[in-house]
Amino acid sequence: MLKKIIKSYDYTLIVPIFLLCLLGLIMVYSSSMVIASSPKFGDPAFFYERQKISLIVGTLAFIVAMIFPYKIYASSKVLLAIVFGSIGMLLLVFGFGHSANNAQSWLNLGARGIQPSEFTKLSVIIYLAAVYSKKQSYINRFKEAVLPPILFTMTICIFVAIQPDFGTAFIIGLIAIFIILCSGMNMKTIMKLVLLVLITAAILLPVIMIKSDEIFSDERMGRFAGFLDPFGEEEDHGHQLVNSYISLGAGGLTGLGLGKSIQKTGYLPEAHTDFIMAIIAEELGLIGVIFVLICLTFIVLRGFQIARKCSDPFGSLLAIGISSMVAIQTFINLGGLTGLIPITGVTLPFISYGGSSLLVLLLSMGILLNVSMFTNYHANYSNKEQKPQKQNIHQFTRKHASFK
């Protein structure tokens, strides 16, 4: 049985995941070595070493999640622990968190920090997948099936947005929409949900207008100004986007060479986090960009394929949620550095510097691999193992019929 389980793992999915992680580790070192050499950090490998530790811990989490049966996450006790753990961590941020990039979204754990909102993404995916899979028999009953999970998701999004981390709150909301659309609800129920969202938005509009000075701060409005007219705001809010364009265009087909980026020397802020793809384009060229995009696209499409093949509603919705998380985060990151959407501070999956993000992504991929393993195992071996049993029953029946 163990041999059959090992054969059932999707190794074609494991390869691009760790190719991206290794490339990300190399590019974190390359893109951060200049800023890491400054007196503030004092070590060219400062960010590289921290990312390497995150990758090791994330790999261990990946292996455990890959082996651990995913159905246990849907049990009542585990689900309650996930729900209250997520809310508890977000509340701890308000009391004991520290600020980074104008958002109080971090908790210090000794020398390292974690970002609870990153873990909340996976928590929401598990919760929504578990709840909607259990309510399949009455999925269109609005009050009993649809509304409670939505209220939980909205609460999480509000807590994250208050930090403020609008980018992560937006991602969580979009992931929830993907899971809801694939949960089996009919169009009538979905339209009720849309109406509820519109009514909620209308109720919140006066609050938004009262708090407009806080919500629409100069910093946030500056991001929109930089997005709409980056070259007109080149000396201020458009500085990052303009230098991203320069970096994207400088590499050509093959790039300037690994480690030879000019923009990372102080022209492009956040080169090792939100704008690491621009450095990849500059140093590795179009070839490097295409390689990253192919790997990410393969992971997302493979995840949706796993969801389609999985006969278990919980496993299928888990795969949809995890795949949509990678797809949404990739789109928002690349959209920001190319000027398609305003910059939101979202990292590029598996590539950008960020321990919490990498750990959650690898943990999520481990869960996805486990869903895939069970799906492949049941498709390839369960039916075959049942056939001899059926044959033996028929033989037993015929044998005893002959005595009559």
N, C-alpha and C positions, 0 to 999 in steps of 0.2 A: 504493500500500500504506500509506503514512504517513497519508493521509487516512482510510483505513478504520480504522487503529489509533486515531486521534484520536476518531473517531465511536464507537468501542467502549468508551470510558471511561464509567463510571457517574457522571455529573455530579450526579445526584440524591443521591448519597452524599456528595459533596464539600461541598455546600451546608450541611447540618446540622453537619458537623464544624467548619467555620470559623465558623459562626454561634455555636456553643458556645465556641470559642476566643476570639472577639471579646467575647462576653458575659463570659467568664471574666476577660479582661484588664480590662474595666471594673469588674467586681465585686471583683477583687483590689485595685484602687486604692481603691474605695469602702470596702471592709471593713478595709483595712490602714492607711489614712491617719492614724488616731489613734495607733496603736502606732508607726508609722514616724516620727511627729513627735517621739517621745521622744528624750532625749539619746543613747540608745544608737545610734540610726540617724540622727537629725538631718535627715531629708528626708521629707516626706509622700509622695513618689513613689518611695521606696526600693524597695519590693517590686514596684511597678508597672513600673519601669524594668528590673528583673531579669527579670520575667515577660515583658516585651516582647522582650527579647533572646532568651529561650528560645523564644518563639513564632516569631521570625524564623529562628533556627537549625532549629527543628522543622519549619517550612514548607519550608526547603531540603531537609531530610532526607526529608520527605514527597514532594517532587517527584522526587528521585533514586530513591526506592523505588518510586514510581509508574511510572517509566520502566524501571527495572532489571528484567530477566526473573526472576521469582521462582524458577524451576527451578534457577537457579545455586546457591541456598542449599542444595540437596540434594546437591550434589557433595561427594565425600569430603573434599577439601582444605578447602573452605569450612566444612563441618560440623565438622571437627576444630578449625579455628580458633575457631569459635563455642563449642565445648565447653570447650576449654582456656582460651580467653579468659574465659569466665564463671567457671570455677573459679579462675583466676588473679586476677581482680579481687576475688572474695570473700576469697581468702587475703590479698591486699594490705590489705584492710580491717582484718584482725586485727593486722597489723604497723604500718601507717601511717595507719589511719583515725582519725577524730575523732568524738566523741560528740555527739549531739543528741537531745533528748527521751528520755534514758536508754538510748540504743542507739548502739553504735559501728558505724555503718553508712554512713559518709561518707568519701570520699576528696577531699582538697583539690587543686584544679588552679589554682594561683595564687589569684586573688581569688574564684573560684567553686569550688563543690564538686559532685561527682556521687554518686549513690547506686547502686552496682553492682547491688543487689538488684532495682532497677527494670528494668535491662537484662537481668537473668537471667530475668525473666518471658518476654520475647520469645525469648531463647535456648532455653529449655525448649520453648516452642511449636514453634520451627523444628526442634529436634532430634527431638522425639517425632513430629512430622508426617513428617519425612524418613525416620526409621527404620521406623515402622509402614507407611508407604507402600511401602517397598522390600521389606517382609516379608509382603506380602499373600498370596503363594502358600503360605506356611506360618505364617500369623498365629496359629494356635491351638497351635503347638508352644511349650509354656510356657518351657522352658529357653532355646531358641534365639531366639524372637521376643519373648516377653512380658517376661521377667525382666531382661535387661540394661538396657533403657530405664528400667524402674522403679527399679533400683538407682541409676542416674545421678540421677534425679529426687529420690529420697530423700536422696542425698548433698547435693544442692543445697539442699533444704529444711532439712536439719540445719545446714548452714553458715549459712543465713540466720537460722534460729531461735536459733543460738548468739550472734548479735550483741548483744542479742536483738531480732528483728523477727518476732514470731509472726504478725502480720497478713499480711505479705508471704509468709511461708512457707505459711500457710494458703491464700492465693490461688493460689500455684504448685501446691499439692496439688490444689485443686479444678479448676484448668485441666487438669491431667494426667488427672483422672478424666473430664472431658468428652471429651478426645481419645481416651482408652482406650475409652470406651463407644461412640464413633463409628468406631473403627478397623476394625471388621469381625469382632472376636472373638465366638465363640459364648458362650452362657450358661455352659456348663461351664467354659470358660477363665476367665470373669469370676468365677465362684464360687471357683475355685482362688486367684485373686488376692485375693478378699475373705478367704479363709482365711489366706493368707500375711500379710495386714495384721493380722488378729486375733492370730496367733502372734507377730508382731513386737511388737505392743502389749503382749502378756503378758510377753515377754522384757524389754521396756523398763520395765515397771511397777516392779520393785525399784529400778532406777536412779532413776526419778522419785521414789520414796519417800525414797531416800537424799539426793537433791538437792532435797527438797521446800522447804527454807528459801530456796533460790535461785530455784527455778522458781515457787513460790507466794509471792512476796515480798509485803510489805504493800501496795506500790504496785499490783501486779496484782490482788490480792484486793480491794483498795479499789475497783477498777473494777467488779468483780462486785457489791460492796455498793452502789455508786452506781447500777448498772443495776437491781438488784432493788428498791431503796428510795431513789430519787433525792431525794425530799423529806425523808426521814429523815436523809439524808446531805448536806443542802443546803449546809451550811457547809464540807464537806470534799469527798469524792469524788463527791457528787451535784451539786456546784455547776455544772459544765459542762452537764450534761443538763437541769437545771432552767432555766437561762438559755436553753438551746436551745428548750425548750418555750415560754418567754415570747416569744422572737424569732419562732418559727413562728406563734404565735397573734396577734401584734401587727399583722401586715400586712393581715389581712383579704383582700378580693378583689383590690384594686388596689395595696396597699402604702402605706407612709408617704411614699414618694418616694425617688428615687435619691439616695444620700448621707445620708439622714435617719435611719438606724438609730441606736437608743439603745444596744442591746446591745453594739455594737462599740466603745463608748467605754470599755471596761474590764471590763464585766460578763461577756462571753462570751470565754473564752480560745480561741486558735487560730481566730479568726473568718475569717481569710483562707485557711486550709488545710482542716482536717477539717470545719469547721462553716460553710463558705461558703454552703451551701444555706439555712441558717437566716437568714442575712443577706439572701439573695435573697428569701425569703418575707417578711421584715420590710419590705424596701424596695420590692419589685416585686409583692408579694402572691401570691395563688393563681395569677394569670395568669402570672407569671414562673416559678413552680414547674412549672406544667403545660407551659409552653414547653420548659423544660429536659428534663422527663421525656419529652415527645413526641420531641424530637431524639435523646435517648439510646436510646429504644426503637426508633426507626426505624433507627439505626445498627446495633444488635444484630440486629434482625430481617432487615435487608438483608444483614448478614454471613452469617447462617444460610441465607438464600436463595441467596447466591453459592455457599456450600458445597454446597447441594443440587444446583445446576445444573452445578457443575464436574465434569467426567468424570475429571479427573486426581486420584488419591487424595491426592497430596502437597498440591495446591492446595486440595482440599476440607478436609483436616485442618488446614491453615494457617488457613483462613477460620473454621473451628469454634473453634480455639484463640484467635484474636484476638477474635472476637465474644464468646466466653465470658469472656475477660479483662475486657472492658468491662462485661459484664453482672454478673459477680461483684463487681468493684470498686464498681460503682454500688450494688448491693444492700447491701454491707457498710458503705459510707459512709452511705447514707440510713438503714439499719437502726440504726447507732450514734447518729445525731443525733435519731432519733425514739424511741429506747428499745426497739426490737425486739430488738436484740442488744447485747452489751457494746461499749463504745467501743474501737476497735482502732487508731486513727490512720491510717486509709486515706483517701486523697484522692478527691475526686469527679472522674471523668475529664473532661478538657478545661477544667474550670472552676477547680479549686483551684490555689492557688499551689504551684509545685514544678517546677523546671526539668527534672529527670531524668524525672519522671512525664510531663510534657507532651511531651518529646522522644521518649520511647519510644512513647507513644500515637500521635503523628503518624507516626512511622516505621512503626508497625504498620498504620496506616490506609493508608499508601502501598503497603505490601505487599498489603493486601486489595484495593485498587484495581487493582493489577497482576494479581492473580488474576482479578478480575472482567473486566478488559479482555481477557485471553487467552480466557476462557470465552465472552464475547460475540463476540469476533472469530471463533473457531472455529464458533460456532453460526450466525453471520450470513453469513460469507464463505467459509469453508473448503469447505463442500459445494458452494456455487455455483461456486467456482473449479475444483472437480474435475469438475463436470458436462460442460463443454465438452471436457475432455480425454477423458472416457469416450465422448462423442459422436464425437470425431475418431477414436478407436480403432475404433469400430463402422463409421464411414464407410470407414476404411482397409481393414478386413476385407472389407466388401461390395465395395469397388472392386477388390480383388485377387481376390476370388472370381469376379468377372465375367470375368476373363481365362482362367479354367479351361475 
